[in-house]
Amino acid sequence: MSSYQTLSVRKDGAVDWMTFNRPDSLNALNPRMVDELLDYFGKAYWNKATRIVVLKGAGRAYCAGLDLKERGDNENTQRGAAAGLTSQRRISEIVMRMRRCPQAIISLVHGPACGGGFAMALASDIRIAGQSARMNAAFIRIGLSACDIGVSYFLPRLVGVSVASELMMTGRFISAERALRVGLVSDVVADDQMEKAAQPYIDEMLMTSPLGLRMTKECLNMSVDAGSLEAAVAMEDRNQILCAQTRDFGEGIRAFLEKRKPAYEDR
C-alpha cells in the first residue's frame, strides 16, 4: 500500500480509511488508480485483519468518473474491440472485487460522484452523503449506454426500476436529499461531518463477530438474486450453523448475559 500513488490508506485498527487522492482531477479514474483499486480489493479478499473499509474522496469530489483527459478520442475503436473489452473489464472488475471482498464497505460521498464514481458508491454496502453530493450515470452523456460498471445491476435494486430508469436514461444528477428520500443513501450530513456520521456504523459493526459480519455480507449478496425463499433460507441456515461452531458464538452469548462488550477472536 505504501506504493500507491492515487490512493491514501490510513489504518485504524480493523478499519481502513481509503481516500481517492487525485483532488486536482476530482479523483477521476486514470489507469494508475484502476490498477491500485484492483490491487487493494484483490488483496482485501484474504485480509481478515481489516473488517471495514471506508471510501472517500480528497478535495471537492468523491470521484468524477473516468479521467477523459488521459484517454484519447475513440480509444477503444483505435485499439480494436478486443483490447477495448479488456480495458473495460479491468474497470468493471473493481466493483466485482468490492462485492466479493468480505469487508463491509462504507462510502462517504460528497461533491460529484459520476460514472465510475457513482458505480463504486453503489457497490458499497452503506452510503452516507454530504450535502454537496451529486451523483449520476454520466456514461450516457458522452455517447455510451448508462449500463456500465454494475450500475444497471445495483441501482434498480436500491431505488426501484422506475427511478433507476429515470436516472439512467437521462443521466440527470440526483441530489443528496433526494438520494435519502429514495433510499439510495442512509444519511445526509454536512460535508465536514461525514466521518463523524460514519463512526456509529463502524462502532456497531465492530461489535459483531468477525465471521458473522463477513457471512452477513455474503448472504445478503446471494439473497438479492436468490431464486426462491427456500434458496435464501438454505444460505441463512448454513451461515448460522457455521457461526455457531465458533468460540466467538459462545463469547457473544456470555457478553450478552453479562452486559459487556464481547471480546471476539475470530475463532
Rosetta blueprint (number, residue, H / E / L):
1 M L
2 S L
3 S L
4 Y L
5 Q L
6 T L
7 L E
8 S E
9 V E
10 R E
11 K E
12 D E
13 G L
14 A L
15 V E
16 D E
17 W E
18 M E
19 T E
20 F E
21 N L
22 R L
23 P H
24 D H
25 S H
26 L L
27 N L
28 A L
29 L E
30 N L
31 P H
32 R H
33 M H
34 V H
35 D H
36 E H
37 L H
38 L H
39 D H
40 Y H
41 F H
42 G H
43 K H
44 A H
45 Y L
46 W L
47 N L
48 K L
49 A L
50 T L
51 R L
52 I E
53 V E
54 V E
55 L E
56 K E
57 G E
58 A L
59 G L
60 R L
61 A L
62 Y L
63 C E
64 A L
65 G L
66 L E
67 D L
68 L H
69 K H
70 E H
71 R L
72 G L
73 D L
74 N L
75 E H
76 N H
77 T H
78 Q H
79 R H
80 G L
81 A H
82 A H
83 A H
84 G H
85 L H
86 T H
87 S H
88 Q H
89 R H
90 R H
91 I H
92 S H
93 E H
94 I H
95 V H
96 M H
97 R H
98 M H
99 R H
100 R H
101 C L
102 P L
103 Q L
104 A E
105 I E
106 I E
107 S E
108 L E
109 V E
110 H L
111 G L
112 P E
113 A E
114 C E
115 G L
116 G H
117 G H
118 F H
119 A H
120 M H
121 A H
122 L H
123 A H
124 S L
125 D L
126 I E
127 R E
128 I E
129 A E
130 G E
131 Q L
132 S L
133 A L
134 R E
135 M E
136 N E
137 A L
138 A H
139 F H
140 I H
141 R H
142 I H
143 G L
144 L L
145 S L
146 A L
147 C L
148 D L
149 I L
150 G L
151 V H
152 S H
153 Y H
154 F H
155 L H
156 P H
157 R H
158 L H
159 V H
160 G L
161 V H
162 S H
163 V H
164 A H
165 S H
166 E H
167 L H
168 M H
169 M H
170 T H
171 G L
172 R L
173 F L
174 I E
175 S E
176 A H
177 E H
178 R H
179 A H
180 L H
181 R H
182 V L
183 G L
184 L L
185 V L
186 S L
187 D E
188 V E
189 V E
190 A L
191 D H
192 D H
193 Q H
194 M H
195 E H
196 K H
197 A H
198 A H
199 Q H
200 P H
201 Y H
202 I H
203 D H
204 E H
205 M H
206 L H
207 M L
208 T L
209 S L
210 P H
211 L H
212 G H
213 L H
214 R H
215 M H
216 T H
217 K H
218 E H
219 C H
220 L H
221 N H
222 M H
223 S H
224 V H
225 D L
226 A L
227 G L
228 S L
229 L H
230 E H
231 A H
232 A H
233 V H
234 A H
235 M H
236 E H
237 D H
238 R H
239 N H
240 Q H
241 I H
242 L H
243 C H
244 A H
245 Q L
246 T L
247 R H
248 D H
249 F H
250 G H
251 E H
252 G H
253 I H
254 R H
255 A H
256 F H
257 L H
258 E L
259 K L
260 R L
261 K L
262 P L
263 A L
264 Y L
265 E L
266 D L
267 R L
